[in-house]
Amino acid sequence: MNSPLHYVRLARAFARVGVLRKTQFRVEFLCQVLMDAFWYSIHILTFEILFAHTDAIAGWSKGEVRVFLGFLFVSDAFWMMWLGQGWHFGRELKDGVLDTVRMRPGSPIFMYFFQRFSLEAVVNSAMAWAWLAYALVDYYQGLPLRVVALVAWGAVLSFWGRTVLSVLFTISEFYVVNSDLSNVGWEVSMTMADRPADVFPLRYRQFLTSVVPIAAVSTIPAAMALGRMGVLEAVAHTAWLLALGLAVFRLWRASFRRYNSALG
């Protein structure tokens, strides 16, 4: 079994290749950074305008939604930095160009989904963390050590949720080739992740937490950092999301046996 240090080395190699690739296309790099900064700005302005007319949205105050947006941005930057390859999975599966995933230097899931490192997402990540820090300091009038620990815990949970969702949606492509169901699922889920899960009815919230872990992307981490969720509840969510993710990864590996190379 490969050690964690082995995967760190692989990630470092992927990052080095990604940096070399992006430094050759500087205009593309700049445009991507500006586009994502604009995306962040639109989300912030949308809620700022809404809170000019109300004191709370689904029980979330203005300061709490700012923290929520911080986790959304940090999570999005992580996805762009490491998981963007998943967006191309349907096409590459159809074209039979996934033979390299069958290599044994690491897990097939890691080798595929983490291969496309995005340098511009490093800049976006810095902006996202800066906004999250501002939102937390403004909300708490400081940054208690307890909150820092909860933020770190929530961020890891958010990154795990993004990874699980990326893998989960691509499973459908093994069974309905050329359907683009993975991209459709991703677009719908991220639209739902753009707002606190509390805006949805109870059954929907349960589905977003326990079946398709969209709430783990932003709502649950924000609730943890804001004290809207107790430690025991956070532990329960973490344990369930860990078990769910491992089950999804196992199902993906089983489904990958259906893949046929373009070379036969």
N, C-alpha and C positions, 0 to 999 in steps of 0.2 A: 504494500500500500504506500502511495506517495505521501511524503511528509508535507506539512504546511510550508516549510521552507522551500520545498521544490516548487510549489505553486507561486510563491513569492518571486522566485527566479523566472518562472514562465511569464508572470505578469510584468516583470521588469523588461523582459525581452519584447513583449507585445508593446509596451510603452515606448521603448526605444524605436521600434519600427514605426509606430504611430507618429512620433515626433519628427522623424526623418521624412515621412510622407507629407505631413502638413507644412513643414518648412519650405517645401517646394511649391506650395500653392498658397501664397500669402494673402492674396485677395479673397480666396475662398475662406481662409481662416478668419479674416477680419469681418467678412459678411456674416459668417455663422455666429460670431460673438455678438455683433450688433443685432442680429435677428433674435437671439435668445434674450438679450437685454431688453429688447422691445417687448417680447413675450412676458417677461417679468413685470415690466412697467404697466402693461395692460391689465394684468391681474391685480396689481396693487391699486391702480386707479379705479378699477371697477368696484372694489370693496370700499375704497375711500369715499366714492360717490354714494354708494348704498348707505354707508354709515352717516352720511350727511343728513339722511332722512329717517334714520332709526337708531335706537341704542343697542339693539341686539338682533342677531340672525340665528334662528334655531337655538337660542340660548347662548350663543357665542358673542362676546363683546368685541369692540373694535380692536383692543389690545390682544385679545386671544386669537382673533382671525389673523392678525399680523404674524403671530408666532406660527399659526397653522400654515400660512403662506411660506414662511421661512423653511419649514420642513418640506413643503411641496417643492420649493426651488432646489433645496439641497439634494432631495431624492431625484429630481429630474436631472440635475447635473451629474449625479452618479450614473444614471442610466445612459446619458449621452457619452460619458467618459469611457464606460466599459461595455455596455450592453447593446449598443447601436447595431451590431451585426445581426441581431435577431430580427430586425426589420426586413432583412433580405432572405430570410430562411425559406419562405415559400418558393421563391424563384430558384434558389440554389438546390432545393430538394427536387424540384421538377427537372432541372437540368442535370442532375446527378453528379454534382461537383463537391460532394461532402466526403470524399474518400479520406481526406486528411484528418477528419474527425475520428477515424478508426485507428489512428496512430496511438501509441501507448505512452507518450511522455506525460500524460495526465488524463484526467477525467474527460470523456467526450463532451460533456456539458460545458466544462470549463474551457476546453480547447476551442469550442465553437463560439460560445456566447461572449467570451472575454478577449477575443482575438483582435477586435478593432478599437484600439485606444484612440480617444479623441483629445487632441491637445487643446483645442478651443474650449472644451468643457472644463479644463483646469481653470481658465479665466472665469467662466460662468460659475464654477463652484466657489471661487473666491467671492464673487458678488453675492451668491446665495448665502454663504456662511456669514458674510457681513450683514446682510439684511436680517438673518435669524438672530445674530448677536444684538443688533439694534432693537429688534422687537422684544427680546427677552429682558434686556436692560431697561427698556422703557416700561415694560409691564411690571417688573419686580423692583424698579428703581435701584438696580444693582444686579449682580449675578452671583447668588449664593452657590457654594460648592455643591450642595445637594442638587441644585438645578443643573449644574454642569454635568454631574453624573447621570442624571435622568436624560439630558439632551444626548449624551454619548450613547446611552442605552437605546433611546428612541431612534437615533440616526442609524445604528447598526440594524435595528428591526426594520426600519424603512428600506435600507439597502437590500436586506434579505427579502422583503416583500416585493421589491422591484425585480429581483432575480427570479423569484418563484413565479411571478406573473409572466415574465419574458419566456420562461421555459414552458409554463402551462399552456399559453396560447398557441405555441408552435406545435403542440401535440396533435391538434386537429388537422394540421397539414399532412400528417402521415396517412390519415384515413380519407381525407377529401382533397386530393392533390389539385393544385392550381385554383384553390378556392379563395385564397387570401384571407381565410378566416382568422388567422393569427393577427394580421394587421387591423382587421375590423374589430376584433375583440380588444386589441390594445387601444384603439382610438376611443371606443365606447368607455372602456374602463378609466382612461385618463380624463375623459370629460367628467366622469363621476368623482374622480379623485380631486378635481379642482375645487370642490366645495366640501365643507364638513359633512360627515356622514349623517349627522343629526338632522339634516334637512330632509332626509328620506324617511318613509314610514318604517315602523319597527321591523317588519319582515325583510325589507330591503336592507336595513342596517345589519341584521343578522346574516344575511347572505353575503354582504360585502366584508364581513368580519370572519366568518367561519367557512365559507365555501370558496369564493374568489376573493383573496385577501387584499382588496383595494383599500380598505380602511387602514391597513398597515403602512401604506405609502405616506400618508400625511395626518389623518385624523387621530389614530392611536398614538403615534409619537408626540403630537402636539398636546393631546389630553394628558399624557404622562408628564410632560415638562411643565404643564400648567396646573397640575394637581387636580385635574378633573377626574383622574383615575387613580385609585389606590395602588399601592405596591403589589398587593396580592393579586389584584385583577390584572395588573401589568405582567406579572409572572405567569398567570394563567394564559394570557394572550400569547406571550412569548413561547411558552411550551407548545401550545397548539399550533402556532405558525411554524415552529421548527419541525414538528411532526408532519404537518401538511406539506411543507416544502420537501422533506425527504421522500414522502410518498409520491409527490409530483416528479421528482428527479428519477425515482425508480421506474415510474410509468413511462417517462420519456425514453429511458434506456431500453425498456422493453419494446416501445413503439419503434425505436430506431432500427430494430431488426427488419422492419418492413422496407427499409431503404435499399434501393438498387442503384449501383453505380452506372454512370453513362457508358462506361466501358464494359458493362456486363459482369 
